[in-house]
Amino acid sequence: MANVRDTRPCGGRRCSHPVVEEFVPSSCWMEGPRSHSLAVDLPGFKKDELKLQVTCSGDLVLSGERKVHEEKTVHVEKTFEVPKNADIDKTTGKFSGGILSVTVPKQVVDEKRNVWFCDQDQITKDLKNTNSENVVEMLQRNKGIVMTAILAFSLGVLVTVRKLESSTSGN
């Protein structure tokens, strides 16, 4: 009989514990004028082996698994904290060439509010939920309105003082 070498893992007997290798991908966040971008390097993975989810706390969770051979699997799971000013509901992703690219737009902050057509419902809601933090946020959000009110009040005081000065100097 010929001497044949068994090349199967575990010397011909069935392995009871397949090897699972944990993979930690390299990644980085980049910030642009309108969005945040996340790049994750996932060499060897295919799109259908990966899953990207948004948690209820607003984090991104990447998970996936790929089979290297019968007895070895590579597993990846990583949570990414999303920047505070991100609009997580409009997140998009693309996987190409082993790189996962995720784009998270920034929240739109309307800096130029029309003084005459402001959001009365939001102002009323802000006034009902007043505490020191909400007051600062409300003032920042409505700074155009606040500045206009201060300017109008100051101009009214100035006009009144000038009228009083001119009426008292004429007597």
Contacts in CASP RR format, 6 or more apart in sequence:
PFRMAT RR
TARGET T0000
AUTHOR 0000-0000-0000
METHOD contacts of the structure
MODEL  1
MANVRDTRPCGGRRCSHPVVEEFVPSSCWMEGPRSHSLAVDLPGFKKDEL
KLQVTCSGDLVLSGERKVHEEKTVHVEKTFEVPKNADIDKTTGKFSGGIL
SVTVPKQVVDEKRNVWFCDQDQITKDLKNTNSENVVEMLQRNKGIVMTAI
LAFSLGVLVTVRKLESSTSGN
6 12 0 8 1.000
9 15 0 8 1.000
9 70 0 8 1.000
9 71 0 8 1.000
10 71 0 8 1.000
15 71 0 8 1.000
18 70 0 8 1.000
18 71 0 8 1.000
18 72 0 8 1.000
18 73 0 8 1.000
19 71 0 8 1.000
19 72 0 8 1.000
19 73 0 8 1.000
20 72 0 8 1.000
20 73 0 8 1.000
20 74 0 8 1.000
20 75 0 8 1.000
21 68 0 8 1.000
21 72 0 8 1.000
21 73 0 8 1.000
21 74 0 8 1.000
21 75 0 8 1.000
22 75 0 8 1.000
22 76 0 8 1.000
23 74 0 8 1.000
23 75 0 8 1.000
23 76 0 8 1.000
24 76 0 8 1.000
24 78 0 8 1.000
25 40 0 8 1.000
25 41 0 8 1.000
25 42 0 8 1.000
25 62 0 8 1.000
25 76 0 8 1.000
25 78 0 8 1.000
26 40 0 8 1.000
26 41 0 8 1.000
27 38 0 8 1.000
27 39 0 8 1.000
27 40 0 8 1.000
27 41 0 8 1.000
27 78 0 8 1.000
27 80 0 8 1.000
28 38 0 8 1.000
28 39 0 8 1.000
29 36 0 8 1.000
29 37 0 8 1.000
29 38 0 8 1.000
29 80 0 8 1.000
29 83 0 8 1.000
30 36 0 8 1.000
30 37 0 8 1.000
30 38 0 8 1.000
30 39 0 8 1.000
31 37 0 8 1.000
31 83 0 8 1.000
34 105 0 8 1.000
34 106 0 8 1.000
35 103 0 8 1.000
35 104 0 8 1.000
35 105 0 8 1.000
35 106 0 8 1.000
36 82 0 8 1.000
36 83 0 8 1.000
36 86 0 8 1.000
36 103 0 8 1.000
36 104 0 8 1.000
36 106 0 8 1.000
37 101 0 8 1.000
37 102 0 8 1.000
37 103 0 8 1.000
37 104 0 8 1.000
38 60 0 8 1.000
38 80 0 8 1.000
38 100 0 8 1.000
38 101 0 8 1.000
38 102 0 8 1.000
38 103 0 8 1.000
38 104 0 8 1.000
39 99 0 8 1.000
39 100 0 8 1.000
39 101 0 8 1.000
39 102 0 8 1.000
40 62 0 8 1.000
40 78 0 8 1.000
40 99 0 8 1.000
40 100 0 8 1.000
40 102 0 8 1.000
41 98 0 8 1.000
41 99 0 8 1.000
42 50 0 8 1.000
42 76 0 8 1.000
42 95 0 8 1.000
42 98 0 8 1.000
42 99 0 8 1.000
42 100 0 8 1.000
43 98 0 8 1.000
44 66 0 8 1.000
44 98 0 8 1.000
45 64 0 8 1.000
45 66 0 8 1.000
45 76 0 8 1.000
45 98 0 8 1.000
46 66 0 8 1.000
47 95 0 8 1.000
49 64 0 8 1.000
49 65 0 8 1.000
49 66 0 8 1.000
50 62 0 8 1.000
50 63 0 8 1.000
50 64 0 8 1.000
50 76 0 8 1.000
50 95 0 8 1.000
50 100 0 8 1.000
51 62 0 8 1.000
51 63 0 8 1.000
51 64 0 8 1.000
52 60 0 8 1.000
52 61 0 8 1.000
52 62 0 8 1.000
52 93 0 8 1.000
52 100 0 8 1.000
52 102 0 8 1.000
53 60 0 8 1.000
53 61 0 8 1.000
53 63 0 8 1.000
54 60 0 8 1.000
54 61 0 8 1.000
54 88 0 8 1.000
54 91 0 8 1.000
55 61 0 8 1.000
55 79 0 8 1.000
58 82 0 8 1.000
58 88 0 8 1.000
59 79 0 8 1.000
59 80 0 8 1.000
59 81 0 8 1.000
59 82 0 8 1.000
60 79 0 8 1.000
60 80 0 8 1.000
60 82 0 8 1.000
60 91 0 8 1.000
60 102 0 8 1.000
61 77 0 8 1.000
61 78 0 8 1.000
61 79 0 8 1.000
61 80 0 8 1.000
62 76 0 8 1.000
62 77 0 8 1.000
62 78 0 8 1.000
62 79 0 8 1.000
62 80 0 8 1.000
62 100 0 8 1.000
63 76 0 8 1.000
63 77 0 8 1.000
63 78 0 8 1.000
64 75 0 8 1.000
64 76 0 8 1.000
64 77 0 8 1.000
65 73 0 8 1.000
65 74 0 8 1.000
65 75 0 8 1.000
65 76 0 8 1.000
66 73 0 8 1.000
66 74 0 8 1.000
67 73 0 8 1.000
68 74 0 8 1.000
82 88 0 8 1.000
82 104 0 8 1.000
83 104 0 8 1.000
85 106 0 8 1.000
85 107 0 8 1.000
85 109 0 8 1.000
86 104 0 8 1.000
86 105 0 8 1.000
86 106 0 8 1.000
86 107 0 8 1.000
87 104 0 8 1.000
87 105 0 8 1.000
87 106 0 8 1.000
87 107 0 8 1.000
87 108 0 8 1.000
88 104 0 8 1.000
90 104 0 8 1.000
90 105 0 8 1.000
91 102 0 8 1.000
91 103 0 8 1.000
91 104 0 8 1.000
91 105 0 8 1.000
92 102 0 8 1.000
92 103 0 8 1.000
93 100 0 8 1.000
93 101 0 8 1.000
93 102 0 8 1.000
93 103 0 8 1.000
94 100 0 8 1.000
94 101 0 8 1.000
95 101 0 8 1.000
113 119 0 8 1.000
113 142 0 8 1.000
113 144 0 8 1.000
113 145 0 8 1.000
115 144 0 8 1.000
115 145 0 8 1.000
115 148 0 8 1.000
118 142 0 8 1.000
118 145 0 8 1.000
122 141 0 8 1.000
123 138 0 8 1.000
123 142 0 8 1.000
126 134 0 8 1.000
126 137 0 8 1.000
126 138 0 8 1.000
126 141 0 8 1.000
126 142 0 8 1.000
127 138 0 8 1.000
130 138 0 8 1.000
139 146 0 8 1.000
END
